[in-house]
């Protein structure tokens, strides 16, 4: 059993990401890709590690070369990988990404029968959550069993141990047989979550109960636009138990909503946008780092905003996560904390 003390364990999906090298090209016109590592919990693990904390990743990889690629990158980053099982017969997840005009970033996921959705309760037990100060999970881990049950078990175990639980809401509609099932699963786990993090769309997805709230395209749900009462859904999430909900609003920054009704906002940073994918995970890594360091809400959000700003100016996700000197250079150039 792993015994190395850790500041954070992140749990959930991982992937080999192939990003278009042709900025502004239609997806159909892509001629080459660059290979990176991705997946929300994986990105956050790398981001927090690059800021200086000890981090472990609980994901699963296929017994394949893509899994070797990811594992090699994580080991070079200094991520604790001893809790990552290989799942023969289940391929490592992959994602193709286009970077089209007007910051459109079409994503094609290859997650059928993928390894990380095979994470089990036994894998959680082997990870030894006792050794970490905090656990971070994502909504996509709830999409299917056995990962769904393993995630519930991990959160239940973390809470029993007195650990802090962060949740990246992480709504990917095409990973669910019905987007309304996403809301059902997330609402069920929220009572055991301390801090939830999401975009406005993801927060509305948590409150999704009716097909009338979805924009239907060609009789199928394609990256649906979700209609919802944002303020009502913020209250819904907080009523389920989290002490705080962090709402990411892109270039405008982010706000922390507390159960008391208090809202703490922090502005974003001005940068030239190259690729928006991964910015939310970069925000999460900075915010979680701040919280684990005992920072207040404002400074934690401000750090998250700086991390996100740096990543949108780069090509990748995990590979693009900034270091503290890079963050301080940006923060100091734009008014400090």
N, C-alpha and C positions, 0 to 999 in steps of 0.2 A: 504494500500500500504506500502511496506517495505521502511524504511527511514534510516536505519543504514548506516553510511558512510563506504565505502569499498575501498580498494586499487585496487582490481581486481574482475571482474566477468568472470568466464569461462562458456562456453556454448557448450552443445552437449551431446555426448553419455556417458552412465554409464552402468556398468554391474557387475554381481556377477561372479567372476573369480574362476575357479576350476583348480588348478595347480597340476600336477603330483608330487607325493612324491618320485617317483622312478627315480632318476637322471641317465640318460643314457639309460633308458629302451625304447624300441619301444612303440609307442602309443598303439599298440594292447596288450602289456603286462602290461599296467598300472593296479595296484591293489588298489590304493587309491589316493585321491586328498585332498589338503588343500584349504579351502575357503577364498577368499580375495575379495577386491573391485578393479574395474578397469574401463577402458574407458579413452581415452586420456585427455579430458577436466577435468574429475574427478581426474585423477592422478596429473595433473598440479595444480589443486586447492589445493590438499592435500600437494603437494610439496612446493608451495609458502606459504601456511599457516604454515607449520612446520618451515619455515625460519623466520616467525614472522610477516607476513603481514595479514591484514584483507581481507578475500576472501569469495565470494559467488559463489555458483554453480547453474547454470540454466540448469537443465536437467529434465527429467520426469521419474517417476517410476510407475510400475504397482501397482494395489491394491492387493498386494500379499506378501508372507513372504520374498521373495527375496528382494523386495523393502524395507521392514522393516529392513532387514539385512544391506542394504546399508545406509539407513537413520540413523540407530543407529551408524554406524561407522563414518559417516560424523559429526554427532552431537558431538561425543566424541572427534573428531579432532578439533572442534571449527569452522567448516565451517558454513557459513550462509546458512541455508536450507529452509528458508521461501519462497523462490521463486520456489521450486520444486513441481510441481503438480503431483497428482496421476491420472493415466489414466485407469479407469475400462475397462476391456475387452482387454487390451493391456499388455502382460506380461513384466516384467522387463527383460532386456537383460541378457544373460549368455554366458560365453566363457569357453571352455575346452582347456587346454594347456598341451602339452607334452614337456618334456625336454630330447631330445634324444642325442645320441653321436654327437660329433663335433659341439656342440652348435646349433643343429637343434631344432626348437621350433614350431612344427605343432600346428595350432590353429583351433578350430572348433567353429564357431559363431552361436548362436541361437538368431537371430534378426528378424525373420519373425513376422510382426505385433507388433513389440516391442514398449514399451512406449515412449522411448526418441525420436523416429522418429516422434512422434505425437506432439512434441512441436509446439505451434502455435504463431501467431502474438499477440494474446491476452495474452499469457503467457509472452511474451517479455514486453508488456506494463505493466503487473502486477509486473514485476521484478524491474522496476524503475531504468533504467540504469543511470539516472542523478547522482546517489549517488556514483558511482564508478569512479576511475581515468582511468581505462582501461578495455577493453573487449578482451577476447581471444576466438577464434572460431576454429573449425576444419573442414577439408575437408569432413569427413564422414557425417557431418550435412547437406551437400548439396545433399546427395544421393537421397532423396525422399521428396516429400511434405507430410505434412505441414512443416516439419523441414526446408526444403530448403528455403521456403518463409520467415519463421520466422528468419532464419539466415541472409538472405539479409536485412530484416527489421531491425534487431538488429544492424547490421553494419552501415546501413544507418542512424539510429538514433544516434549511438555512434559518428559518424563523424559529424553530425549536432550539437552535444553537445561539440565538440572539444576534444573528448576522444581519447586515443591511442588505435589502433586496432592491435592485434597480431593474426596471423593465423598459426596454425599447419597444414601443408598441408595434413598429415594424409591419405595417399592413402591405402585403403583396397579394392583390386580389386573385391573380392567376394561380396561387398556391392553395386556394380553397375551393371545395366543390360548390360552395355557396357563400358569398361574402357575409351574409347574415350569421353564418356559423362562426366567423371570426369574432363578431361582437359577443356571441354567447360564451365562447371560450375565454376571451379576455376578461369579461365581466366576472367570470367565475374565479379567476386567479387573482384579481385585484385586491381582495381582502388581505392577501399575504404579501403585497408589494408595498414598499416604503416610498419609493419615488418612481413615477412613470414619466416617460419622455416621448413626445410625439409631435407630428405636424398637425395643422388644423384638420386636414383631410383624415388623418389617422384617428384623431379624437372623435370626429364625426362617425368614423367606421365603427368605433367601439359602441356607439349608441344605435347602430344600424339594426332595425327590426323589420322594415317593410321594403318590398321590391319597388314601391313608389319613390323611394329615396335614391334609386339608382338610375343613371342614364344608360339605356340599353342601346347597343349598336348592333345592327344586323341580327337581332334576336339573341345575341350572346353578350355576356358581360366582358367588355374589353377595357381594361384599366379604367373602371367606372368612375364617373364623377358622382360624388356623394353629396346629396343635399341633407342639411341638418342644422339644428340650432346649436351653434358652437358653445355659447354660454351655458345652455342647458346640459350639454354633454360634458363640459368641464365639471359642472356641479355633480353630474352623475358619477363620473370617475372618482372624484374626491369623496363622494358619499359612500363609496364601496370600501374605503379604508386607507388609501395612500395619504401620507401627510403632505405631499406636494405633487403637483403635475406641472411639468415643464413643457411649454408650448413653443415649438420652433417656428419662426416666421421668416426664414430665409435671410435676405440682405437686411431686413429691418431688425434682426436680432432675435431675442427670445424673452419670454416672461415665465416666472415661477408663480403659480397659483397655489396658495396655501388653504388648508381647511378653514382657517379663520376668516377667509375672504380677502386677505391681503394679497396684493399682486406686486411682485418685484420684477421690473423690466430692466434689460440692459441692451444698449444699441449694438449693432453689428459694425463691421469694418469694411472700408471701401477697397475693393480689389478688382482687377480685370478677370472676368469669369471665363474660364476655359471649359470646364466640365462640372456640372452640379452633382453628379452621382458620387456619393461618399461623404458629402458635406455634413449630412445629419449624423453619420457615425463619428466623424471627426468631432462634431459638437459634443456628442455623448462622451467621447473619451476625455475631452477637456473638462467638461462639467463633472464627471465622475471623479476624475483626478482631484479637482478642487474640493469636492465633498469629502473624499477620503483623507485629504490633507487638513481638514477642519476649517476650510474657507467658508465665508458666508455665501448666501445665495447669489448676491449680485456679482461678486468676484468670480464665483464658479461659472456663472452664465457668461460673463465677459470672456473668460478663458475659453469656454466652449465656442463662443462666437469667433474668437481669433483662430482656433483650430479649423473651424469650418471654412473661414475665409481663405486660409492658406490652401486647403485641399481643393476648393473650387478653381483655384488658379493653376492646378496641376492636372495631370493626365489620369492618374490612378486613384485607387481607394486605400487599401492597406499600405501599399508601397509609398503613398504620398503623405502619410501622416507626419506632422511636423515635430521637431524637437523643441525644447524650451527656449534655447537661444534664438531660434527662428521666430517663435511666438513673441518673445520680448522685443525683438527688432520691430515687428509689426505694431505691437501695442504702443511702444514708446514713440513710434513715428506718427501715431494717430491719437495722441492725447493721454496715453497711459490707461491705467485701470479705471 
